Amino acid sequence: MGLRREYVRLLSTKIAEDLVKQQMIEVPEDLDLAEQLYQVMDAEINLEDRLNEEVRLLLNQYQDQMRQSGASYQEMLNLIKNKLVRERKLVL
């Protein structure tokens, strides 16, 4: 992960405060906008970590075949990761 969770929380709070202060949005009293922003930002930041874990699980299933064919783990990791990024139209 590129950013620490504490910084993401601080950033989401600052964004929420600025949006309300500048009257760019109206927020109902019962809505915690900063928490909503934090959840979205945290999910987006952790996207690459989740993708890497998914690729590692796939590679672990085929590690014997990779060893037999002499395929490099790192090269295969990058290949599969890039393929999934293209297929899912992700932005990392």
TIKE-884419 format. One record per atom (N, C-alpha, C, CB): z, y, x; residue in one letter. Coordinates in pm, whole numbers, plus 32768, in hexadecimal, padded with zeros to 4 digits. Glycine has a CB too. Layout:
REM residues N
ZYXA;...
This chain:
REM residues 92
80007F8B8054M;800080008000M;8000807B8059M;807980007FA0M;7FAC80DD8034G;7F9E81568083G;800F81B98070G;7F1F81978062G;804881C07FF9L;80B282217FDCL;813181D87FB3L;808682827F6DL;81A282117FDBR;822281D67FB2R;823D81F77F20R;82958208800CR;8283819F7EDDR;82A181B17E4FR;82EF82327E34R;82F081397E1BR;834882567E8DE;839582D07E79E;8339834A7E76E;83FF82E07EE9E;82D683497ECCY;827883B97ED1Y;822183BB7E53Y;822083B07F4EY;81F883497E24V;81A783417DAAV;81F983757D33V;817882AF7D90V;827983507D2ER;82CF83817CC1R;82DE84197CC9R;835A833D7CC6R;82F6844B7D40L;830384DC7D53L;828185237D2BL;832784FC7DE6L;821284EC7D53L;819085267D33L;817585257C9CL;812284DA7D7CL;819684B77C5AS;818084B07BC9S;81D985147B7FS;819B84217B96S;825485257BADT;82AE85877B70T;827886147B82T;833B857C7BACT;824A86337BFAK;821386B87C17K;819786D47BC2K;81F186C47CAEK;813F86737BB6I;80C586837B65I;80EA869D7AD3I;806A86067B70I;8147864D7A9EA;8171865D7A13A;81AD86E779FDA;81D685F079EBA;820487137A57E;824287977A4BE;81DA88067A50E;82AA87AC7AB9E;817C87FB7AACD;811588637ABAD;80BA88697A40D;80C1884A7B38D;809587F67A0AL;803F87F47993L;80838838791CL;80198764796FL;8102881C790BV;814C8857789CV;816488EC78B6V;81D3880E7887V;818C890D7930K;81AA89997953K;812F89F27943K;81DD89A179E4K;80BB89C07967Q;80408A0E795DQ;80038A0478D1Q;7FDA89DE79C5Q;804B89C57875Q;802289B377EAQ;7F98897477DEQ;80248A3977A3Q;7F7C89177838M;7EFD88CE7832M;7F04885D77CCM;7ED9889778BDM;7F7D882D77B4I;7F9187C37751I;801487DD7706I;7F9387377794I;801E87A27691E;809A87A37644E;80CF87147643E;808487DA75B1E;814F87087660V;818B86837669V;81FA86787600V;81C3866976F8V;81F4861275ABP;826185FD754BP;82E685E97594P;8243858374F0P;835186117555E;83D6860A7592E;83FC857C75BCE;843D86407532E;83D38519756DD;83FC84907588D;83A4844875EED;83FD84427508D;8341848C7625L;82E6844E7686L;830D84767714L;825384767669L;831E84127769D;833A842B77F6D;82B584287841D;83A083C07831D;8275849C7849L;81F184A77886L;81F3847E7919L;81BD85357879L;825B84A67960A;8264848479EEA;826683ED7A01A;82E384C37A2DA;82AD83A579ABE;82B3831479B7E;822B82D57996E;831F82DB7959E;81E9830A7930Q;816382D8790DQ;810382EC7981Q;812F8320788FQ;8106836379BDL;80AF837F7A2FL;80D083237AA4L;80BC84127A5AL;8152830E7ABBY;817D82B77B28Y;8145822A7B17Y;821682B37B30Y;814F81F47A9DQ;811E816D7A83Q;808981617AA2Q;8139814679F2Q;803C81C27A76V;7FAC81BF7A8DV;7F8C81CE7B22V;7F66822F7A3DV;7FCE822D7B63M;7FB482457BF2M;7FDE81CC7C46M;7FFD82C37C22M;805081927C26D;8081811F7C71D;802280A87C62D;810E80F97C43D;7FF280927BE9A;7F9380247BD1A;7F1380397C21A;7F7380177B3BA;7EE480B37C24E;7E6880D17C6DE;7E7B80C17D04E;7E39815F7C4DE;7EEC80ED7D35I;7F0780E47DC5I;7F1680527DF0I;7F8681337DE9I;7F4E80007D99N;7F647F737DBCN;7EEB7F1B7D9FN;7FDA7F3F7D70N;7E7F7F557D72L;7E077F097D51L;7DD47EB87DC9L;7D997F677D20L;7DCC7EF77E3DE;7D987EB17EB2E;7DF77E407EDDE;7D847F137F27E;7E797E567ED2D;7ED87DEC7EF5D;7EC67D737E99D;7F687E217EECD;7EB67D8C7E18R;7EA17D1D7DBAR;7E1E7CD57DD5R;7EA37D517D29R;7DB67D217DF5L;7D357CE47E15L;7D3F7C8E7E93L;7CC97D517E27L;7D827CC17EFAN;7D947C747F76N;7DDE7BF27F5BN;7DE17CC77FDDN;7E437BF87F07E;7E8F7B7F7EE6E;7E387B1A7E9DE;7F0B7BA17E91E;7DE67B4A7E42E;7D8A7AF27DF9E;7D287AAF7E58E;7D3E7B417D8DE;7CF37AF97EB6V;7C947AC27F17V;7CD97A5D7F71V;7C557B327F6CV;7D547A7A7F9BR;7D9E7A1B7FEFR;7DB579967FA6R;7E267A588019R;7DD5799F7F26L;7DE879237ED8L;7D6778D37ED0L;7E1A79457E4AL;7CF779177EBDL;7C7578D27EBCL;7C5978907F42L;7C0579357E99L;7C7078D97FADL;7C5478A38033L;7CAF782D8054L;7C64790F809DL;7D2A78318026N;7D8577C18040N;7D5477407FFEN;7E1277E2800DN;7D0F774D7F8CQ;7CD976D87F49Q;7C6976987F9AQ;7CA676FE7EBEQ;7C2376E87FE9Y;7BAF76B68033Y;7BC576B480CAY;7B36770B8013Y;7C4076B980F7Q;7C5B76C28186Q;7C28764981D4Q;7CEF76D4819EQ;7C2F75D2819BD;7BFF755B81E1D;7B67756281F6D;7C2474DB8194D;7B1F7589818EQ;7A8D75978199Q;7A68760581FCQ;7A4F75B6810FQ;7AB5766F81FDM;7A9A76DD825CM;7AAF76AE82EBM;7AF47757823EM;7B18766082FFR;7B35762D8385R;7AC575D183B5R;7BBC75E38387R;7A94757B835CQ;7A2A751F837FQ;79A7756783A0Q;7A1474BD830EQ;798C75D18357S;790E7619836FS;791B768283DCS;78DF765C82EES;7996769C840AG;79AA76FE8474G;79A7778E8443G;794376EC84DEG;79BB77A383C2A;79B9782B838BA;7A38787683B2A;79AB782682F1A;7A2778F183D4S;7A98794783F9S;7AE37972837BS;7A6779C2844AS;7B667965837EY;7BB8798B830BY;7BA67A1F82ECY;7C4C796C8325Y;7BAC7A738351Q;7BA27B04833EQ;7B197B2C8307Q;7BBC7B4D83C3Q;7AB07AED833BE;7A2A7B0B8309E;7A1B7AE18277E;79BF7AC4835EE;7A4F7A6C8255M;7A487A3D81CBM;7A9C7A96816EM;7A7779AB81C2M;7B107AC0819EL;7B657B188150L;7B197B99812DL;7BE77B39819CL;7ADB7BD48191N;7A8F7C50817AN;7A177C3A8120N;7A627C8B81FFN;79D17BCB8135L;795D7BAB80E2L;79817B9C804EL;791A7B2A8114L;79E67B4C8034I;7A0F7B337FA9I;7A487BB27F6BI;7A767AC27FA2I;7A987BFA7FB8K;7AD27C767F85K;7A657CDA7F5FK;7B317CB57FEEK;7A047CEB7FB5N;79967D477F97N;79467D1A7F1DN;79397D548011N;79337C987F12K;78E97C637E9EK;79347C807E1CK;78D37BCB7EADK;79B67C697E1CL;7A077C847DA5L;7A097D1A7D83L;7A967C507DB9L;7A107D6C7DE9V;7A0E7DFD7DD3V;798C7E277D8FV;7A1F7E497E59V;791D7DF17DBFR;789A7E117D83R;78917DDD7CF4R;78287DD67DD8R;78B97D5F7CE1E;78AF7D217C5DE;79057D697BF5E;78D87C8F7C65E;797B7D927C1ER;79D97DD07BC1R;79CE7E697BBER;7A667DA97BE5R;79747E9B7C14K;795D7F2C7C1DK;79DF7F777C37K;791B7F5F7B9CK;7A287F477C9CL;7AA87F837CC0L;7A927FF07D27L;7B097F197CF5L;7AEE804F7D28V;7AEF80B67D8FV;7B7280A87DDAV;7AE081467D52V;7B6980887E5AL;7BE180757EABL;7BFD80EF7EFFL;7BD47FFC7F04L;
